[in-house]
Amino acid sequence: MHGESTSFRWTFGIEEEFFLAHPRSRALATSVPRSLLRACRRRFGAAIAPELLHSQIEIVSPVLERCDEARETLSALRRGVAAIAADKDLRMLAAGTHPIAAWGEQVETPKNRYRDIMEDFQIVARRNVLCGLHVHVAVPPGMDRVALMNRVMPWLPAFLALSTSSPFWNRAATGLLSYRQAAYDEWPRTGIPDTFENEAEYARFVALLVAGGAARDASYLWWAIRPALRYPTLELRICDACTRLDDTLAIAALYRCLLRYLARRPDAGPARSPFTRRLIDENRWRAKRFGLDASFLTFDGSPPLPCRTVVERLLDAVGEDAQALGCEGSLARVRGILAEGTSAHAQLAIFRGRRARGDTPFEALQFVVDWLAAATITDRPPAVQAQDTRAVAQV
């Protein structure tokens, strides 16, 4: 399997969820004209999809082989959909939560699956004003995706920390850098998966849920990582939607390199114990709360490690894989995130800077929305001014 994993192309796909907002009020659009989705479909085909709420839209990449191909494709899709939205007097923005969204005002997309979800989950579904980033990576034929998933899970909190973009909820700072992950925990079958021995055991669990009426199929398991139902991929789902395209591409590249690394190094990663899942979930909480400033519990009982150290060690470990897959440029951006912070840091810096200038909390949040909309479609997002960057790590 080692030889096959190193020659395998490790193709990948990226799904990004976005909010649609009004340009003047900055509020989420509670009603989006059907002509917007039709126009997007005419131009981009199946690359554009509706989401649970009217105020959301999803970009779905084709199967990708190279980082430069991913950049070109996603940049064109982001800019194209944003331009179509602008023609409908709407703005598109990427963030895990919308800073001034009022969840009680949202309306579900008129689609049977979404209607059923709303009926089944009630207020939990209505509060799902959340956007995420999902990365699919193909796994070599014959390699058990669930066995590989078990070995990826210790790194999931680090991927969340690199993506945090949801510090606000209901027009207030939450004290978390990823409130999206906290809100998403209201749903069943979310968070860190249990450890399954292999794909066959996983399939038996899914069959039990389906037989008992708990789920229609495996797509109703909304865990932070899962074997995809329709594709031969392992799907990373823990990440907040990344405002900056560079961050999306960096996270996708790191995930892709990690899978290749684990495939060629079956001895890599901590040994599994009865505590493994709970320790991962504790680290996930720390990533939600503190993001890159978290310290993660270790699996051998040694002192906690700073998140940045965990990421740096991972970058060092996958150096060979980055070179083989042509991902060195994208992984350089991971170090940029470590140095500069995530979208959540930028949002908090802007909010505090505007408050220091005398803006009301609501006015400051409107300014955050403006930055999110601009940064979503700009290769070089507008800089957060130096005076706005003080103490962003302390929420």
C-alpha positions in Angstrom: 0.0 0.0 0.0 2.9 2.4 0.6 3.9 2.3 -3.1 0.3 2.8 -4.2 -0.2 5.7 -1.8 2.8 7.6 -3.0 1.9 7.2 -6.7 -1.8 8.0 -6.1 -2.9 11.5 -7.3 -4.9 12.3 -4.2 -7.4 14.3 -6.1 -9.7 16.6 -4.1 -12.7 18.8 -4.2 -13.8 21.8 -2.2 -17.3 22.9 -1.1 -17.7 26.4 0.3 -20.9 27.9 1.8 -21.6 31.6 1.7 -24.1 34.1 3.0 -26.2 36.5 0.9 -26.8 39.9 2.4 -28.4 43.2 1.6 -25.7 45.8 0.7 -27.2 48.7 2.6 -28.6 47.2 5.8 -26.0 44.4 5.7 -28.7 42.0 7.0 -29.1 38.5 5.6 -31.5 38.2 2.7 -34.6 36.5 3.9 -35.9 36.1 0.3 -33.5 35.5 -2.6 -35.0 35.7 -6.1 -35.0 32.3 -7.9 -33.4 34.0 -10.8 -30.1 34.3 -8.9 -29.7 30.5 -8.7 -30.9 30.1 -12.3 -28.3 32.7 -13.5 -25.6 30.9 -11.5 -26.6 27.6 -12.9 -26.6 28.9 -16.5 -23.1 30.2 -16.1 -21.5 27.6 -13.8 -23.8 24.5 -14.0 -23.7 22.1 -11.0 -20.9 24.0 -9.4 -23.5 26.2 -7.7 -26.1 24.7 -5.2 -28.7 26.0 -2.8 -28.3 25.5 0.9 -30.6 25.0 3.9 -31.6 28.7 4.1 -32.6 31.2 1.5 -29.8 33.4 2.6 -27.1 30.8 1.8 -25.5 29.5 -1.4 -22.8 26.9 -2.0 -19.9 26.6 -4.4 -18.9 23.0 -5.3 -15.7 22.6 -7.2 -15.1 19.9 -9.8 -12.5 17.2 -9.1 -9.2 18.9 -8.7 -5.6 17.7 -9.1 -3.4 20.7 -8.5 -3.3 23.7 -6.1 -3.1 26.2 -9.0 -6.1 24.6 -10.6 -8.0 25.0 -7.4 -7.1 28.6 -7.0 -8.1 29.5 -10.6 -11.4 27.5 -10.3 -12.5 28.8 -6.9 -11.5 32.4 -7.6 -13.6 32.4 -10.8 -16.5 30.9 -9.0 -16.4 33.3 -6.0 -16.1 36.3 -8.3 -18.7 35.1 -10.7 -21.3 34.3 -8.1 -20.7 37.5 -6.3 -21.1 39.5 -9.5 -24.4 37.7 -10.2 -25.5 38.4 -6.6 -24.6 42.1 -7.1 -26.9 42.2 -10.1 -29.7 41.1 -7.8 -28.7 43.8 -5.3 -27.1 41.3 -2.9 -23.6 40.7 -1.5 -21.9 37.4 -1.0 -19.7 36.9 2.0 -17.8 34.0 3.6 -17.8 33.5 7.4 -18.9 30.8 9.8 -21.6 33.1 11.2 -23.0 36.4 9.9 -22.3 39.1 12.5 -25.7 40.7 12.5 -27.9 37.8 11.5 -31.2 37.3 13.3 -31.8 33.6 13.1 -35.6 33.9 13.8 -36.0 35.8 10.5 -34.5 33.1 8.3 -36.5 31.0 5.8 -35.6 27.6 4.5 -35.0 26.9 0.9 -38.0 25.3 -0.8 -36.5 21.9 -1.4 -37.9 18.6 0.0 -34.8 17.6 1.8 -34.6 21.0 3.6 -38.3 21.0 4.4 -37.9 17.6 6.0 -34.9 18.7 8.0 -36.8 21.7 9.3 -39.7 19.5 10.3 -37.5 16.9 12.0 -35.2 19.3 13.9 -37.4 22.3 14.5 -35.5 25.1 16.3 -32.2 23.4 15.9 -32.6 23.6 12.1 -33.9 27.2 12.2 -30.9 28.3 14.2 -28.5 26.8 11.7 -27.4 30.1 10.3 -24.0 28.7 9.8 -21.5 28.3 6.9 -18.7 25.8 6.6 -15.9 24.6 4.4 -15.8 20.9 3.4 -12.8 19.3 1.7 -13.0 16.0 -0.1 -9.9 14.0 -0.8 -9.9 10.8 -2.8 -8.5 7.7 -1.0 -6.6 5.0 -2.9 -8.7 1.9 -3.9 -8.4 -0.8 -1.3 -7.5 1.6 1.5 -10.2 1.6 4.2 -11.5 5.2 4.6 -12.7 4.7 8.2 -9.4 3.2 9.4 -7.7 6.3 7.8 -10.3 8.6 9.4 -9.5 7.2 12.8 -5.9 8.3 12.4 -6.8 11.8 11.1 -9.0 12.7 14.0 -6.3 13.9 16.5 -5.5 16.7 14.1 -9.1 17.9 13.6 -8.9 20.6 16.3 -5.9 22.2 14.6 -7.9 22.4 11.3 -10.7 24.1 13.1 -8.2 26.6 14.7 -6.8 27.5 11.3 -10.3 28.2 9.9 -12.1 30.1 12.7 -14.4 32.8 11.3 -17.4 32.9 13.6 -16.7 35.1 16.6 -20.2 36.9 16.5 -23.7 35.6 16.9 -27.0 37.5 17.3 -25.2 40.8 17.0 -22.8 40.2 19.8 -19.3 38.9 20.4 -19.6 35.3 21.7 -16.2 35.0 23.5 -15.4 32.1 21.1 -13.5 32.2 17.8 -15.7 29.5 16.3 -19.2 29.9 17.6 -20.3 27.9 14.5 -18.9 24.7 16.0 -20.6 25.4 19.3 -24.0 26.0 17.6 -23.6 23.0 15.4 -23.2 20.8 18.5 -27.0 21.2 18.9 -27.5 18.8 16.1 -27.4 15.0 16.6 -24.6 13.1 14.9 -22.1 16.0 14.9 -18.7 16.6 16.5 -16.0 14.0 16.7 -17.0 10.6 15.4 -16.8 7.4 17.4 -14.0 5.0 16.5 -15.2 2.4 14.1 -13.0 -0.5 13.2 -13.5 -0.2 9.4 -15.9 0.8 6.7 -17.9 -2.4 7.2 -18.6 -1.6 10.9 -19.4 2.0 10.0 -21.9 0.7 7.4 -23.6 -1.5 10.0 -24.0 1.5 12.3 -25.6 3.5 9.4 -27.9 0.6 8.7 -29.1 0.6 12.3 -29.9 4.3 12.1 -31.7 3.9 8.8 -33.7 0.9 10.1 -34.7 2.9 13.2 -35.8 5.9 11.3 -33.1 8.2 12.7 -31.4 8.9 9.3 -32.3 8.4 5.7 -28.7 7.5 4.7 -25.1 8.2 5.7 -25.4 11.8 4.5 -27.4 12.5 7.7 -24.2 11.8 9.8 -22.9 15.4 10.1 -19.6 14.6 11.9 -16.5 16.7 11.7 -15.1 14.1 9.3 -16.7 11.3 7.5 -16.4 8.9 4.5 -18.5 10.5 1.8 -21.6 8.7 0.6 -21.4 9.5 -3.1 -17.7 9.8 -3.6 -14.6 7.6 -2.8 -13.4 10.4 -0.5 -12.8 11.2 3.1 -14.5 14.5 3.8 -13.2 17.1 6.2 -16.2 19.0 7.7 -14.9 20.7 10.9 -13.8 24.0 9.4 -15.6 27.3 9.4 -16.1 28.9 6.0 -12.9 30.8 5.2 -13.3 34.4 4.3 -10.0 34.5 2.4 -9.6 32.1 -0.5 -5.9 31.7 0.3 -7.0 30.2 3.7 -9.4 27.8 2.1 -6.6 26.6 -0.3 -4.1 26.3 2.5 -6.3 24.2 4.6 -7.3 21.9 1.7 -3.6 21.4 0.8 -2.7 20.6 4.4 -5.5 18.1 4.7 -4.5 16.5 1.4 -0.9 16.2 2.5 -1.9 14.8 5.9 -3.8 12.0 4.3 -0.9 11.1 2.0 1.5 11.2 5.0 -0.7 8.9 7.0 -1.1 6.5 4.1 2.6 6.2 3.6 3.4 6.2 7.3 1.1 3.6 8.9 3.1 4.0 12.2 2.4 7.8 12.4 0.0 9.3 14.9 -0.8 8.7 18.6 -1.8 5.2 19.8 -5.5 4.8 20.3 -6.8 4.5 23.9 -10.2 4.7 25.7 -9.5 8.4 26.2 -8.7 9.3 22.6 -12.1 10.6 21.4 -12.7 12.6 24.6 -9.2 14.2 24.4 -9.8 15.1 20.8 -13.2 16.7 21.8 -11.5 18.6 24.6 -9.0 20.0 22.1 -11.9 20.8 19.8 -13.5 22.9 22.6 -10.2 24.7 23.1 -10.0 25.4 19.3 -13.5 26.8 19.4 -12.7 29.0 22.3 -9.2 30.2 21.7 -8.4 29.2 18.1 -4.7 29.4 17.3 -4.0 30.6 20.9 -5.2 27.3 22.3 -3.0 24.7 24.0 -3.9 21.1 23.2 -3.9 18.2 25.5 -1.5 15.5 24.5 -2.3 11.8 24.2 0.6 10.5 26.2 0.1 12.7 29.3 2.9 15.1 28.6 2.4 18.8 29.0 -0.1 20.5 26.7 1.3 21.8 23.4 0.4 25.2 21.9 -1.8 24.9 18.8 0.9 26.7 16.7 3.4 24.1 17.7 1.1 21.3 16.7 0.6 22.9 13.3 4.3 23.6 12.8 5.1 20.0 13.6 2.5 18.8 11.2 3.9 21.1 8.4 7.4 19.6 9.1 6.0 16.1 8.9 4.2 16.5 5.6 7.1 18.2 3.8 7.8 15.3 1.5 4.1 15.0 0.7 3.8 18.8 -0.1 6.7 18.5 -2.5 5.2 15.4 -4.2 1.8 17.0 -4.5 3.0 20.5 -5.5 1.5 22.1 -2.4 4.5 24.0 -1.0 3.0 27.4 -2.0 -0.3 26.7 -0.4 1.3 25.4 2.8 3.3 28.6 3.0 0.0 30.3 3.6 -0.6 28.0 6.6 2.4 29.7 8.3 0.9 33.0 7.2 -2.3 32.2 9.1 -0.2 31.3 12.2 1.5 34.7 12.0 -1.5 36.9 11.0 -4.4 35.1 12.5 -7.7 33.9 11.0 -10.8 35.7 9.8 -12.1 35.7 13.4 -9.1 37.7 14.5 -9.6 40.2 11.8 -13.3 40.6 12.5 -12.7 41.2 16.2 -9.9 43.6 15.4 -12.2 45.6 13.1 -15.0 45.6 15.6 -12.9 46.8 18.4 -11.2 49.4 16.3 -14.6 50.9 15.2 -15.9 50.8 18.7 -12.7 52.8 19.8 -13.6 55.4 17.2 -17.1 55.8 18.7 -19.2 53.5 16.6 -22.2 51.8 18.3 -21.9 48.0 18.5 -24.3 47.6 15.6 -22.4 50.2 13.4 -19.1 48.4 14.2 -20.7 45.0 13.2 -21.9 46.6 9.9 -18.3 47.6 9.2 -17.2 43.9 9.9 -19.8 42.8 7.3 -18.3 45.2 4.8 -14.8 43.8 5.3 -16.1 40.2 5.0 -17.8 41.0 1.7 -14.7 42.7 0.3 -12.3 40.0 1.5 -14.4 37.2 0.1 -13.8 38.2 -3.5 -10.4 39.9 -3.2 -7.1 38.1 -3.9 -5.5 40.5 -1.5 -8.1 41.3 1.1 -8.3 44.9 2.5 -5.9 45.1 5.4 -7.0 45.5 8.9 -5.6 48.8 10.1 -2.8 48.6 12.7 -4.8 50.4 15.3 -7.6 47.8 14.9 -5.4 44.8 15.7 -4.8 45.3 19.4 -5.5 42.4 21.8 -7.5 40.3 19.3 -6.5 37.1 21.0 -8.3 38.0 24.2 -12.0 37.5 23.5 
